[in-house]
Every structure is written in structure tokens, then in C-alpha cells.
């Protein structure tokens, strides 16, 4: 079975946990695994130390994202593809997982279209159009490169930095990158690990949803979870069989997700 695992930045604030590494090792013993990671909080922390204040925007659909100008994308690339990515690779290698650190820049692994303009909601709740900066939407994944690695026993670890049409680095959402990778590889399962137990509605965990139920839930979901639902729907539309939004801070989240024993399972 081919698994795409997205480790959210909220689960990386204390670094790569030994529990996560053991779980990846266990999964990789009998499955093919590709990891995509986040790390937005670390980007903000280091950018602030460098004297670059970070600006966040919200789209009319409810997506909250980082506004990425030229200086910010340079810091973003440095932290994501450099510091966080290599920390994960070292942690996995220390436990015998043959990890390979990549970003979307390497081998044009993930190409993206640069957004020329962004529609945002201002402080008064009105729509505004601003320059797009260095943010991109994934348009193509180099599936042959990833298949070459996983078929030869490697575990790719991918930072959410894409390559634009002018060979510029672009900030892309990690959940959406994971969804596109999962779809391009026709993965059996996409696991989105986060810092909550799954999708909760009216204070109650929803353990299973179909596509229609997930779409209906969107207006009742907050900024933190809405991107994951969109990513889940995108992955399923691209042919992924199952998506699990699971608690990445609990024990064995990958193994338990495979068995549908935690989080929220979304299927067609």
C-alpha cells in the first residue's frame, strides 16, 4: 500500500518526536511511504528573529495563509527546505529509515502557477484584491521521480516549496501539496496529521464522512481545519481512495489511521 503522510507544522513545534519516527519506521516496513511536512510556526519564529514581520491573510472562502513577498519566500525556503526538512531526515535516518529530503524545487518535483492576484477579506470584512506575491497553486507533480525513490526503498520527505514557471520558489500550502502528490501517485491513502483529534462538529468528533457530508460541513469549520477538508476532497477527486485527518500528537497515528482507528475518515 502507498501512503502519503502530511505532518502539520503544529505537531512540529517541539521538533520531530520519537513516537512519529517509530511510527514511520513501522509503516515503512510493510508499506511505501511519502512524507510531506509543514512548519509555518518555525518560519514565523525565524523570520521574526531576522527582523521580518509576517503578515497573514484570509480568503473569502476562509483560508488563512501567509502573505509571501520576495524576502519572505527566501526565509520560507531556507527554513522549510533547509532546517525543518533536514531535521526530519536526520531523525528518520537515526532509526534506520532511509529518508531522502526534497522540496518541490528538486527535479521539478512540484511545479506551481504563481498567483498574480489574491482576493482577501480586510479587517472590516470587505473583499480586497492585492498582489499575489510568491504564492503558488500546484499544477504538476513529478510522479516518476517519487516512484523511482519509493520503488527502491527510499522514504521521500518533502518540504512545501514549489517551483514556478520562471524557476522561482513559491510558497504552497502543505496539505494541498500532499493532496496533489497523493493524487499524482494514485496513493491508497492520504493521512493528514494535525494537533486535534479530527473533525469536530458541535463539539463532537466525526469519525467518518463521505464527500457530500464533508462539503456540507465546510461552512461550520474554522480556519485551521478548512484547508484540510479541501485537501481531502481534492485528493479523493484525484483518485485517492481514503483520507484520514488524524491526531499527530497521539501514539502511533499512522498505524492507527491505516486501521481507521483514529481521527476522521473521509471516503467517496
C-alpha positions in Angstrom: 0.0 0.0 0.0 1.2 3.5 -0.8 0.7 6.1 1.9 1.2 9.9 1.8 1.6 11.3 5.2 1.4 15.1 5.9 2.8 16.2 9.2 1.4 19.5 10.2 3.5 22.3 11.5 1.5 22.4 14.7 2.9 18.9 15.5 6.5 20.0 14.9 6.7 22.9 17.3 8.8 20.7 19.7 10.7 19.1 16.9 10.4 15.7 15.3 9.0 13.3 18.0 10.5 9.9 18.6 7.0 8.5 18.5 6.4 9.8 15.0 9.8 8.4 13.8 9.0 4.9 15.3 5.6 5.0 13.6 7.1 5.9 10.2 9.6 3.1 10.6 6.8 0.6 11.4 4.7 1.7 8.5 7.6 1.7 6.1 8.4 -1.9 7.0 5.3 -3.1 5.1 4.2 -0.1 3.0 5.6 2.6 0.7 5.6 5.9 2.5 6.0 9.5 1.3 6.1 12.3 3.9 5.1 16.0 3.3 5.8 18.3 6.2 4.7 21.8 7.3 6.4 24.1 9.8 4.8 27.6 9.4 5.3 28.5 13.1 9.1 27.9 12.8 9.1 30.1 9.7 7.4 32.8 11.6 9.8 32.4 14.6 12.9 32.7 12.5 11.6 35.4 10.2 10.8 37.5 13.3 14.3 36.9 14.7 15.6 38.2 11.3 13.5 41.3 11.7 11.0 40.4 9.0 7.4 40.7 10.4 5.0 38.2 8.9 1.6 39.1 7.5 -1.3 36.6 7.4 -4.4 37.0 5.2 -7.8 35.3 5.0 -9.6 34.5 1.7 -13.4 34.8 1.2 -13.6 31.0 1.5 -11.9 31.1 4.9 -8.4 30.0 4.0 -5.8 31.7 6.3 -2.3 31.9 4.8 1.0 33.7 4.9 1.4 36.7 2.6 4.7 35.9 0.9 6.8 38.7 -0.6 10.3 38.1 -2.1 12.1 38.4 1.2 9.6 36.1 3.0 9.8 33.4 0.3 13.6 33.3 0.7 13.2 32.8 4.5 10.4 30.3 4.0 12.5 28.2 1.6 15.5 28.4 3.9 13.6 27.2 6.9 11.3 24.6 5.2 13.7 23.0 2.7 16.8 23.5 4.9 16.3 23.4 8.6 13.0 21.5 9.1 13.4 19.1 6.2 16.9 18.1 7.2 16.0 17.7 10.9 13.3 15.2 9.8 15.7 13.3 7.5 18.2 13.0 10.3 15.6 11.8 12.8 14.4 9.2 10.4 17.9 8.1 9.4 18.8 7.7 13.1 16.1 4.9 13.3 17.1 3.2 10.1 14.5 4.8 7.8 16.3 5.6 4.5 14.9 9.1 4.1 15.6 11.5 1.2 14.9 15.2 1.8 13.4 17.1 -1.1 11.4 20.2 -1.9 9.3 20.9 -5.0 12.4 22.6 -6.5 14.3 19.3 -6.7 13.8 17.6 -10.1 10.8 19.9 -10.6 9.1 17.7 -8.1 6.2 20.1 -7.7 5.5 22.8 -10.3 3.1 25.6 -9.4 1.4 28.5 -11.1 2.2 31.8 -9.4 -0.9 33.7 -8.2 -0.8 37.1 -9.8 -3.6 38.5 -7.5 -5.2 37.4 -4.3 -8.7 38.2 -3.1 -8.7 38.7 0.7 -11.0 39.9 3.4 -9.9 43.0 5.2 -10.4 44.0 8.9 -13.9 45.3 8.1 -15.0 42.1 6.4 -14.8 43.6 2.9 -13.1 41.9 -0.1 -9.9 43.4 -1.4 -7.6 42.5 -4.3 -3.8 42.5 -3.6 -0.7 41.5 -5.4 -0.2 37.7 -5.3 3.5 37.8 -4.2 5.3 34.4 -4.2 2.4 32.1 -3.6 1.6 29.2 -5.9 -1.0 26.6 -6.8 0.3 23.2 -7.7 -0.1 22.3 -11.3 2.1 19.3 -11.8 3.9 16.6 -9.7 6.9 14.7 -11.0 5.4 11.3 -10.1 8.2 9.4 -11.9 10.8 10.8 -9.6 8.8 9.8 -6.5 8.0 6.4 -7.9 11.7 5.8 -8.6 12.6 6.6 -4.9 9.8 4.6 -3.2 10.2 1.6 -5.6 13.9 1.4 -4.5 13.2 1.5 -0.8 13.6 5.2 0.0 11.2 7.4 2.0 10.9 10.9 0.4 10.5 13.8 2.9 9.1 16.8 1.0 9.0 20.5 2.0 6.1 22.5 0.6 8.1 24.8 -1.7 7.2 24.6 -5.4 8.9 25.8 -8.5 7.3 28.5 -10.6 7.4 29.0 -14.4 10.3 31.4 -14.0 12.2 29.0 -11.8 11.3 31.0 -8.7 10.5 29.4 -5.3 6.8 29.6 -4.4 5.1 29.1 -1.0 2.5 26.4 -1.3 0.1 25.0 1.2 1.4 21.7 2.6 -2.0 20.0 2.8 -2.7 20.8 -0.8 0.7 19.7 -1.9 0.2 16.4 -0.1 -3.2 16.0 -1.8 -1.7 16.6 -5.3 1.2 14.2 -4.6 -1.3 11.6 -3.4 -3.4 12.1 -6.5 -0.5 12.0 -8.9 0.8 8.8 -7.4 -2.7 7.3 -7.1 -2.0 6.6 -3.4 -4.1 4.2 -1.4 -4.4 6.7 1.5 -3.6 10.2 2.4 -3.1 10.8 6.2 -3.2 14.4 7.4 -1.7 14.6 10.9 -2.7 17.6 13.0 -2.9 18.7 16.6 -6.5 17.9 17.1 -8.4 14.6 17.2 -10.1 15.1 13.9 -13.1 17.0 12.6 -15.4 18.1 15.3 -18.9 19.4 14.7 -20.9 20.9 17.6 -18.2 19.7 20.0 -18.4 16.1 18.8 -15.8 14.1 16.9 -17.0 12.9 13.5 -15.3 9.6 12.8 -16.4 9.1 9.3 -17.7 11.3 6.4 -18.4 10.9 2.7 -17.6 13.6 0.2 -21.1 15.2 0.3 -21.0 15.3 4.1 -17.6 16.9 4.1 -18.6 19.6 1.6 -21.7 20.3 3.7 -19.5 20.7 6.8 -17.3 23.4 5.3 -19.4 26.5 6.5 -19.1 25.2 10.1 -15.4 24.6 10.1 -12.8 27.0 11.3 -9.7 28.4 9.5 -7.4 25.7 10.9 -9.4 22.7 9.6 -11.0 24.1 6.4 -7.8 23.7 4.3 -7.5 20.0 5.4 -11.1 19.3 4.2 -10.4 21.0 0.9 -7.2 19.0 0.6 -9.1 15.8 1.4 -11.7 16.5 -1.2 -9.1 17.4 -3.8 -7.2 14.1 -3.1 -10.3 12.0 -3.5 -11.3 13.8 -6.7 -7.8 12.9 -8.0 -8.4 9.3 -7.3 -7.1 8.7 -3.7 -9.2 6.0 -2.1 -9.2 7.3 1.5 -8.2 10.3 3.5 -7.7 10.3 7.3 -7.4 13.6 9.3 -5.7 12.2 12.4 -4.2 13.3 15.8 -0.5 13.6 15.1 0.4 14.1 18.8 -1.1 10.8 19.9 0.6 7.4 19.9 1.0 5.6 16.6 -1.1 7.9 14.5 0.0 6.4 11.1 -0.6 2.8 12.2 -3.9 3.7 13.7 -5.0 5.7 10.7 -4.3 2.7 8.4 -6.7 0.7 10.5 -9.2 3.6 10.7 -8.9 3.6 14.5 -8.5 7.3 15.0 -9.4 10.7 13.6 -11.9 11.4 10.8 -12.0 9.1 7.8 -13.2 10.7 4.5 -14.1 8.5 1.6 -16.1 8.9 -1.6 
